[in-house]
Amino acid sequence: LLRRLKAGSHKVLIFTQMSKMLDVLEGFLNLHGYTYLRLDGATSPEERQILMQKFNTNPKIFVFILSTRAGGVGINLTGADTVVFYDSDWNPAMDAQAQDRCHRIGQTREVHIYRLISVNTIEENILRKGDQKRQLDFLAIQSGGFNTDFLAKLNTRPPVGRDLLGGAAGGASREAVDEEEVAAAMRSVEDANDAAAAAALESEVAAERLEFTSRRGCAGSPEAPGGRAGGQGSPARRQGPTGSRGHPIRRRALRGPGR
């Protein structure tokens, strides 16, 4: 693979999970006479910048070997157009981050990705689990609408600042918020259990509102022409529900306007 890539004037990134494997790859590259650079967790931030600039600007450097965790983020390697994963990560997002080192602003060539898998080894299981996780991500995030495309489908209201109450100066058009429309929109995204719970809650709220209204109507009933509710000389009206020994403030509150 490297011989063919070298003949085609390609530049290669080789990612592996373990630093010990980087040592093995170094020996292999030295054996075949390939020029290379190395980056792992022991590389300082200053050295990272120097290595990145050297690889992107020097056409004589053929291979850059990196550990997936250390070299998968924070660097721009648009000088390469080929990525080789010597071994795969259990988390497919880490490999995706690593291969994005080539897919950066400034990349002008087509990028090719190679993944080395040994038959009848744990690597096949890692690859299968990674495919399952990527499929789950697609179903839960992409197909679920949790992305920027979801915002384009929203039926947005008029811009903020438009008067919804009506009658403002300037003759601007106004739109009243329809409660029924809002309720219908809420019901459209609820499942059966949520809808049943919402209906039960609405019935309870309606019953409590009716009970409150009836109690308020009894307490605030109009007085008779004689100036006393319930007729003249009504002991219940004179003393109130609390009796003659009720609190003075409470007894005053229970009297009508004529008293």
C-alpha positions in Angstrom: 0.0 0.0 0.0 2.7 2.5 1.0 4.7 1.6 -2.2 1.7 2.4 -4.4 0.9 5.6 -2.5 4.6 6.8 -2.7 4.6 6.2 -6.5 1.4 8.4 -6.8 3.0 11.3 -4.9 0.5 11.0 -2.0 1.2 11.9 1.6 -0.1 9.6 4.3 -1.3 9.8 7.9 -1.1 6.5 9.9 -3.1 6.4 13.1 -2.8 3.7 15.8 -4.1 3.4 19.4 -0.8 2.5 21.2 2.5 4.2 21.5 4.3 0.8 21.3 2.8 0.3 17.9 4.3 3.7 16.8 7.7 2.2 17.7 7.0 -0.8 15.5 5.9 1.5 12.6 9.0 3.6 13.0 11.2 0.5 12.6 9.2 -0.5 9.5 9.5 2.9 7.9 13.2 3.1 8.6 13.7 -0.4 7.1 12.0 0.7 3.8 13.6 4.2 3.8 10.5 6.3 4.0 10.7 9.8 5.5 8.3 10.3 8.4 7.4 12.3 11.4 6.0 11.1 14.7 3.4 12.6 17.2 2.2 11.0 20.4 1.1 12.0 23.9 4.6 12.9 24.9 4.9 15.6 22.2 4.8 19.1 23.6 2.4 21.7 22.2 5.3 23.7 20.7 6.6 20.5 19.0 3.1 19.8 17.7 3.0 23.1 15.8 6.5 22.6 14.4 5.8 19.1 13.2 2.4 20.1 11.7 4.0 23.0 9.8 6.9 20.8 8.6 4.6 18.1 7.3 2.3 20.5 5.4 5.1 22.5 3.8 7.8 19.9 3.1 6.9 17.6 0.1 9.8 15.2 0.9 8.1 14.0 4.1 5.9 11.0 3.1 4.4 9.7 6.3 3.1 11.1 9.6 2.5 8.5 12.3 0.2 9.5 15.1 -1.6 8.1 18.1 -5.4 8.5 17.6 -6.0 10.2 21.0 -3.1 12.7 20.8 -3.2 13.4 17.0 -7.0 13.2 16.5 -7.8 16.8 17.7 -6.2 20.2 17.6 -4.1 19.9 14.4 -4.5 20.7 10.7 -2.8 18.3 8.4 -4.2 19.3 5.0 -0.8 18.3 3.4 -2.0 14.7 3.5 -4.6 13.2 1.2 -4.6 9.6 2.6 -5.5 8.3 6.1 -4.6 4.8 7.3 -6.1 3.4 10.5 -3.7 0.6 11.6 -6.2 -0.3 14.3 -9.7 0.9 15.1 -11.0 2.7 18.2 -14.0 1.3 20.2 -15.5 4.8 19.8 -16.1 5.5 16.1 -16.3 9.2 16.9 -12.6 9.2 17.7 -11.7 7.7 14.4 -13.9 10.3 12.7 -12.1 13.1 14.5 -8.8 11.7 13.4 -9.7 11.4 9.7 -11.0 15.0 9.8 -7.4 16.2 10.2 -7.3 16.0 6.4 -10.8 17.3 5.8 -9.9 20.8 6.8 -10.2 24.2 5.2 -7.4 24.4 2.6 -7.7 20.8 1.4 -7.8 20.7 -2.4 -7.4 17.0 -3.1 -9.7 14.0 -2.7 -9.0 12.2 0.6 -8.9 8.4 0.8 -9.4 6.4 4.0 -8.0 2.9 4.6 -8.7 0.7 7.6 -6.6 -2.4 8.3 -8.6 -5.3 9.8 -7.2 -8.8 10.6 -9.6 -11.7 9.9 -10.8 -13.8 12.8 -9.5 -11.3 15.4 -11.1 -8.9 17.9 -10.7 -6.2 15.3 -13.7 -7.6 13.4 -15.8 -7.2 16.5 -14.5 -3.7 17.1 -15.4 -2.8 13.5 -18.9 -4.4 13.8 -19.6 -2.5 17.1 -18.4 0.7 15.5 -20.9 0.3 12.6 -23.7 -0.4 15.1 -22.9 2.8 17.0 -22.8 4.9 13.9 -26.2 3.4 12.8 -27.6 4.2 16.2 -26.3 7.8 16.0 -27.9 8.1 12.6 -31.3 6.9 13.9 -31.3 8.8 17.1 -29.7 12.1 16.0 -30.0 12.5 12.3 -33.3 10.8 11.6 -34.7 12.1 14.9 -34.3 15.7 13.5 -31.8 16.8 16.1 -29.8 18.8 13.6 -29.8 22.2 11.8 -32.2 20.9 9.1 -34.9 20.7 11.8 -34.8 24.5 12.2 -35.6 25.0 8.5 -38.8 23.0 8.8 -40.2 25.1 11.6 -43.2 27.3 10.8 -41.8 30.4 12.6 -44.0 33.2 13.9 -43.6 36.9 12.8 -40.4 38.5 13.9 -40.0 39.6 17.5 -41.2 43.2 18.0 -44.4 42.9 16.1 -47.2 44.0 18.4 -49.6 41.0 19.1 -52.1 43.1 21.0 -53.3 45.1 18.0 -53.9 48.8 17.4 -50.3 50.2 17.6 -49.1 53.3 15.8 -47.7 53.0 12.3 -50.5 50.8 11.0 -48.4 47.6 11.4 -50.3 44.4 11.0 -50.9 42.4 14.2 -51.5 38.7 14.8 -53.2 37.4 17.9 -51.9 34.2 19.4 -54.5 31.5 18.9 -54.6 29.3 22.1 -56.4 26.5 20.2 -53.6 26.4 17.6 -51.0 26.2 20.4 -52.9 23.4 22.1 -53.3 21.5 18.8 -49.5 21.8 18.2 -48.8 20.5 21.7 -51.1 17.6 21.2 -49.5 16.7 17.9 -46.2 15.9 19.6 -47.6 14.0 22.6 -47.9 10.2 22.8 -51.0 8.4 24.1 -49.9 8.4 27.8 -49.0 12.1 27.7 -52.3 13.0 26.0 -54.3 11.0 28.6 -52.5 12.7 31.5 -53.0 16.1 29.9 -56.7 15.4 29.5 -57.1 14.3 33.1 -55.2 17.4 34.3 -57.5 19.7 32.2 -60.6 18.1 33.7 -59.2 18.6 37.2 -58.4 22.2 36.5 -61.9 22.8 35.1 -63.5 21.2 38.1 -61.5 23.3 40.5 -62.2 26.5 38.5 -66.0 25.7 38.6 -65.9 25.1 42.4 -64.0 28.3 43.0 -66.4 30.3 40.8 -69.5 28.9 42.6 -68.0 29.6 46.1 -67.2 33.2 45.0 -70.7 33.7 43.7 -72.2 32.6 47.1 -69.9 34.8 49.1 -70.5 37.9 47.0 -74.3 37.6 46.4 -76.2 41.0 46.2 -78.1 42.3 49.1 -81.9 42.7 49.5 -83.5 46.3 49.1 -83.6 46.6 52.9 -79.9 46.8 53.0 -79.3 43.2 54.4 -78.6 40.1 52.6 -81.0 37.2 53.3 -83.8 39.5 54.6 -84.2 41.8 57.6 -83.2 40.6 60.9 -81.5 37.5 59.6 -79.3 36.3 62.5 -76.9 34.5 60.1 -76.3 37.8 58.2 -75.9 39.8 61.4 -73.4 37.5 63.0 -71.8 35.9 59.9 -70.6 32.3 59.6 -68.1 32.8 62.4 -70.7 33.7 65.0 -70.7 36.7 67.4 -67.3 35.7 68.8 -65.5 35.7 65.4 -62.4 37.9 64.9 -63.4 41.6 64.5 -61.6 42.0 61.2 -63.1 38.8 59.8 -66.6 39.9 60.9 -66.2 43.2 59.2 -65.1 41.5 56.0 -68.3 39.4 56.0 -70.6 42.3 56.2 -72.2 43.8 53.0 -71.8 47.3 51.7 -75.0 48.4 53.6 -73.5 47.6 57.0 
